[in-house]
Amino acid sequence: KNNVNNKLSLIYDYGVFKAKSKKANILDNLNRNVFAFKLGNNYQLWKKNKTNKSITEDYKFSPIVINEGIRWDSNIQSGIFLYSDGSSQKAISFSSGPQITLGAFKGKFLDYSEINLNGIYVLKDGESPFEFDDINKNFRLNIELKQQLLGPIVLSYGTSYDFDKDLFSKPLYRVDIKRRSYSVGAFYNINNESIGINFNIYNFDYAGFTNKFKSK
């Protein structure tokens, strides 16, 4: 409404984890309960007028019409993490920053670019017994870049600058092949030396009707 989108999420998560202890080089096996809250807001600062209001045969690489423009995203997140050994961590975070999207992602070469900058400030009490999910309380700036290279191939790069440590984190690299109905990708996170693949199928919940067209 009035160029503002709001989203509220209430989350409960339960799991049994066997992972590296934060305090020793051993594996802990613990239950974890999480109660979380997230309130998101984004405001459209500038938006390029769309040539298409709905998807057409020109969109071979995207299931939606790309909204070119500049928006400002803000989020408040709060969570309580309870572990079966009696430990807990509680935190509330505030994040804000711009997202810039340029290009309609219809052309075959460099027709889509996205830049996300997000400053994060965290208030925290307690700590996790695990190393992998201990909440980072340092003030930092998250940076994410996405760029179409050729056709359906999109390269992504992500890193974070820690103001307390005056240090950039090791980056995350990602390559995706994007089509209108699906995407396939792979990533490598140098920070935790993890690697993986992603596969998405789009528009299962689409119930509208559009003019028929053939894929090229």
ZIJO-V611514 format. One record per backbone hydrogen bond with DSSP energy under -1.0 kcal/mol. CO is the residue of the C=O (numbers start at 1). NH is the residue of the N-H. Records with the same first field share a line. If there is no record, write none. Layout:
# ZIJO-V611514
CO: NH / NH
This chain:
# ZIJO-V611514
1: 4
3: 44
5: 42
7: 40
9: 38
11: 36
13: 34
15: 32
17: 30
19: 28
20: 131
24: 26
26: 21
28: 19
30: 17
31: 84
32: 15
33: 82
34: 13
35: 80
36: 11
37: 78
38: 9
39: 76
40: 7
41: 74
42: 5
43: 72
46: 70
56: 59
58: 60
60: 180
66: 68
68: 48
69: 101
70: 45 / 46
71: 99
72: 43
73: 97
74: 41
75: 95
76: 39
77: 93
78: 37
79: 91
80: 35
81: 89
82: 33
83: 86
87: 83
88: 127
89: 81
90: 125
91: 79
92: 123
93: 77
94: 121
95: 75
96: 119
97: 73
98: 117
99: 71
100: 115
101: 69
102: 113
108: 151
111: 105
112: 148
113: 102
114: 146
115: 100
116: 144
118: 142
119: 96
120: 140
121: 94
123: 92
125: 90
129: 22
139: 163
140: 120
141: 161
142: 118
143: 159
144: 116
145: 157
146: 114
147: 155
150: 153
152: 178
153: 149
154: 176
155: 147
156: 174
157: 145
158: 172
159: 143
160: 169
161: 141
162: 166 / 167
167: 162
171: 190
172: 158
173: 188
174: 156
175: 186
176: 154
177: 184
181: 202
182: 179
183: 200
184: 177
185: 198
186: 175
187: 196
188: 173
189: 194
194: 189
196: 187
198: 185
200: 183
